[in-house]
Amino acid sequence: MSVTSLPINPDAGGRPLRPTAARVLDCLTEGNEHHGADRELAGNLKRVAPWLPSSVMVNRRHATRVVRYLAGAAGYRQFLDLGCGLPYANETDQTLHTHGAALSVRNDVCTVYVDNDPGVCAHANTELAAHEGTLAVQADVTDIDRLLTMPQVTKVLDLSHPVAVLAHDLLPWIDDDAAFDLACGLHRRLPPGSALSVTHASTETSRSEAMLALREAYGGAGIAFRPRSRGHIRALLGQWHMETPGVVPTELWGVGYGRYAQTIPSGPDTFSGTYAAITTNPTARSSRQE
Ligand SMILES: C[S@@+](CC[C@H](N)C(=O)[O-])C[C@H]1O[C@@H](n2cnc3c(N)ncnc32)[C@H](O)[C@@H]1O
C-alpha cells in the first residue's frame, strides 16, 4: 500500500486519527503504514532528534542479533515477542522478523507475536503469523497472567519449557508499576531457563536533552513515552539474573564478547539512545550455559 493511499482522517466518525507508537516508528523507517497524524509527529520527533531514524535501525539490527544468539548459542526454540510492532519496512521477506531470525539458526522454532494495537495485529496476522509455528495475538501485555493462559498461546508455547521473551522498545510505553509487574509476572509465570531480552530508551545517554525533548513531543501528541535511567531499567528487571554484559548501550551489546562472536556485528559508533540487556531465570543458568 502506498503512503498516499492511507487516508489522513479515516476515523468513521470523522475524527482525526491519533498517532500510534508503531505507525510513527514505521514512518521513521520509511514504511508505508502511517497516517497524517503519524507523519506530523514523526516530523516533530526528527526535528528534536535527527538521529532517531538511524537509532531505530540500530535497535532492529540488535533484535536480529539477539534472536540469532538466543536461538543459536543459547538454544531457545520458543519466542514470545511482546509489543512486536509493525513488520519492518523494506523487508523483502517478512519472515525476517523475530521468527525469521530464529529460523535462520534452527528450524524447530515457534513464535508468538503480541501487541495491543489492532492495526499492528492485523499486519502481524497476515504477514508475520502466516508461517508455520507462529501466532499473532492482540492483547495487553500488562495482563500477563491472562496472556499466558490464553488457549491459543498455550497451544503454540509449551510453558513447561524455557521461553525467550523479547520486550524490545516496549517498556517505555508502559508506566513504572505496570512495567515492573510485567517483568515480575514473566519471571513468576515462565519456567526455569527462560530469558528476557529488553531494549529501552534512556535519559542517560550522551544526548539526554534530545531524549527529554522526544518525551515532550510524544506527550504533546497524547502518547506517554518514558525513557528511563540505566539504574531504573536495571531495577525493573530486578527479579531476573542479569547476563553479561549487563545493561549496556544497545550498539555496544555483544561487542568484544566472544560468546556472541557468531552474531552480526554492530558498529560501536552508531548511536541508539537505548540500553539493552538479557536476563535469565537463575535456575536456568546452570542448566543452559554450562
Ligand atoms: C515502539 S513499538 C516497538 C516495536 C518493536 N518491538 C521494535 O522493537 O521495533 C512498541 C510497540 O509496543 C506496543 N505496546 C505498547 N504498550 C503495549 C501493551 N500494554 N500491550 C501490548 N503492546 C503494547 C505498541 O502498540 C507498539 O507496537
The ligand as an SDF file (V2000), in Angstrom:
LIG
                    3D

 27 29  0  0  0  0  0  0  0  0999 V2000
    7.7900    1.3060   19.5510 C   0  0  0  0  0  0  0  0  0  0  0  0
    6.9910   -0.1480   19.1690 S   0  0  0  0  0  0  0  0  0  0  0  0
    8.2960   -1.3610   19.2300 C   0  0  0  0  0  0  0  0  0  0  0  0
    8.1300   -2.4160   18.1670 C   0  0  0  0  0  0  0  0  0  0  0  0
    9.2070   -3.4850   18.1450 C   0  0  0  0  0  0  0  0  0  0  0  0
    9.2330   -4.2540   19.3750 N   0  0  0  0  0  0  0  0  0  0  0  0
   10.5600   -2.8900   17.8830 C   0  0  0  0  0  0  0  0  0  0  0  0
   11.4480   -3.0020   18.7530 O   0  0  0  0  0  0  0  0  0  0  0  0
   10.7650   -2.3180   16.8070 O   0  0  0  0  0  0  0  0  0  0  0  0
    6.1440   -0.5000   20.6900 C   0  0  0  0  0  0  0  0  0  0  0  0
    5.0220   -1.4920   20.4800 C   0  0  0  0  0  0  0  0  0  0  0  0
    4.5130   -1.8790   21.7590 O   0  0  0  0  0  0  0  0  0  0  0  0
    3.1030   -1.9320   21.6660 C   0  0  0  0  0  0  0  0  0  0  0  0
    2.5530   -1.7730   23.0270 N   0  0  0  0  0  0  0  0  0  0  0  0
    2.6430   -0.6930   23.8380 C   0  0  0  0  0  0  0  0  0  0  0  0
    2.0130   -0.9350   25.0010 N   0  0  0  0  0  0  0  0  0  0  0  0
    1.5240   -2.1990   24.9240 C   0  0  0  0  0  0  0  0  0  0  0  0
    0.7510   -3.0100   25.8030 C   0  0  0  0  0  0  0  0  0  0  0  0
    0.3730   -2.5540   27.0180 N   0  0  0  0  0  0  0  0  0  0  0  0
    0.4010   -4.2600   25.4120 N   0  0  0  0  0  0  0  0  0  0  0  0
    0.7810   -4.7200   24.1810 C   0  0  0  0  0  0  0  0  0  0  0  0
    1.5070   -3.9930   23.3040 N   0  0  0  0  0  0  0  0  0  0  0  0
    1.8670   -2.7340   23.6700 C   0  0  0  0  0  0  0  0  0  0  0  0
    2.7270   -0.7990   20.7430 C   0  0  0  0  0  0  0  0  0  0  0  0
    1.4500   -0.9740   20.1730 O   0  0  0  0  0  0  0  0  0  0  0  0
    3.8390   -0.8710   19.7110 C   0  0  0  0  0  0  0  0  0  0  0  0
    3.5110   -1.6980   18.6250 O   0  0  0  0  0  0  0  0  0  0  0  0
  1  2  1  0
  2  3  1  0
  2 10  1  0
  3  4  1  0
  4  5  1  0
  5  6  1  0
  5  7  1  0
  7  8  2  0
  7  9  1  0
 10 11  1  0
 11 12  1  0
 11 26  1  0
 12 13  1  0
 13 14  1  0
 13 24  1  0
 14 15  1  0
 14 23  1  0
 15 16  2  0
 16 17  1  0
 17 18  1  0
 17 23  2  0
 18 19  1  0
 18 20  2  0
 20 21  1  0
 21 22  2  0
 22 23  1  0
 24 25  1  0
 24 26  1  0
 26 27  1  0
M  CHG  2   2   1   9  -1
M  END
$$$$
